[in-house]
């Protein structure tokens, strides 16, 4: 845990100097501050000195840390190097009345601190309950740990993901859910109504809105293009009239009226416009054939996949 915290602090830009204490003395065999020192008993068992036992297990500990890629602390200080400091600190506490001796041991005098029991936002009762839970002898188990962590029970799921294989199946599932919800509402059992989100339906609705907007924009461009094209045809017709004065004179000479001359130019304009439009539509339809084939080859697969667990 300390290694993870140090790495996170260094990653966040902090300068960290981590110090680790090696308690090479003072491990009593009982948690009640009684019994034999574990280091002494280990030295007798393995026929080594206390310091040899401490060094052996300290080296083994750091060897395991290296295998797990756990960074060695910047300072590693054995407790035996600080015994003089411990004695001085205890002497000061005893002298100032913050500690007392009982049964050959030294204890903190908690009565000297008014808010000794305050732990975060806990009051005295909350702290007592926490200590009782820590002192309980309930065996740890996989199910018990999941329960304490608030992990979801498979028999009481908080949500279910459904993966239809195609749009038809999706529609059937939505219809079943809607019918069930309608039946529950009619029976007055609103607590049994299923709340669901149709992600594909929401996505398709968004796509439809986008396609409609694009269609409106394209229609606007087409309308502008038609207006511009009409103006250009009128300009071309006017220039054609100006350049074909001799032809108009010949038509008038053989008895054609102004209306007849106008019909000639209108017919030419209609034929040119019709042919241009027909060519545009024909070319577009021809281009749609390979485009549709390409789209089918890319999209001819299940829209929704079934997720296997």
C-alpha positions, 0 to 999 in steps of 0.5 A: 500500500505504501509503495502504491501511495509513493508512486502515485505521489511521485506521479503527481509531482511530489518529492517523496522520502519514504522511511521504513522501520524494521522491527527487529526486536519487541515481537512478543508471542502474545498480543496482550504484551506478554510472552516470549520475544519472537526473535529470541524464540526463533534464535533458539529454534534455529541456533542463530543470534537475534541479529542473524535472524533479523537480517535473514528475514529482512533480506528475504522480505526485500528479495520478495519485494524486488520480485513484485516490483515494489520499490525499496524505501529511501530509508530503512531503519532497524528498531535496534538503531533507535533504542536510545531515542525510544528510551528518551521519548518514553522518559519524557512522556513519563516525566510529563504525565502522558504515560504510566508503568503497569505490569512492567510495560509503559502505556499512554495515559489517554485521560490526558487527552479530552478528544482522544477517541475522536476518529474522523467524523466518528463519535465515541459510540461509533468508534466503540462499534468499529473496535468491536467489529475489528475484534470479532472472530468471524471467519473471512470468506469469499461470499462474506467479503463480497457482501461487506463490499456491497457487491451485487447479488446475482439473484438480485441484479441491479440491471440486465443487458439484452443483446438482440441478434437483429432489429426484428428481435429488438422490436419484439423485445421492446414490444414485450417489455412495453406490454408487461409495463402496461399490464403492471400499470393497469394492475396498480403495481408500479413498483414492478414496472421495468425501466429500460433504455433502447440504446439502438433506438435512441441512436437510430433516432439521432441518425434519422434526425441528422439525415433529415437535416442533411436532406433539408440542406440538400433540398435548399441547395437544389432549389438555389441551383434551379433558380440559378440554372433558370437565370442562366438559361434566360441569359443564354436565350437572350444572347442567342436572340441577339446573335441570331438576328439574321435568322429572325429576319428571314423568319419574319420575311417568310411570314412568321409572326413574333409569336412564331419566333418566340415559340421557336426559341421556347422550344429550343430552351425546353429541349435543351433543359429537358435533355440536360435534366434527363442526362443528369438523372440517368448518370445519377441512376447509373452511379447508384448501381455500383454505390448500392453494391458497395454499401450492401457488401459492407453492411450485409452483416448482423447489425447487433451482435450477441454478447457471450459471457 
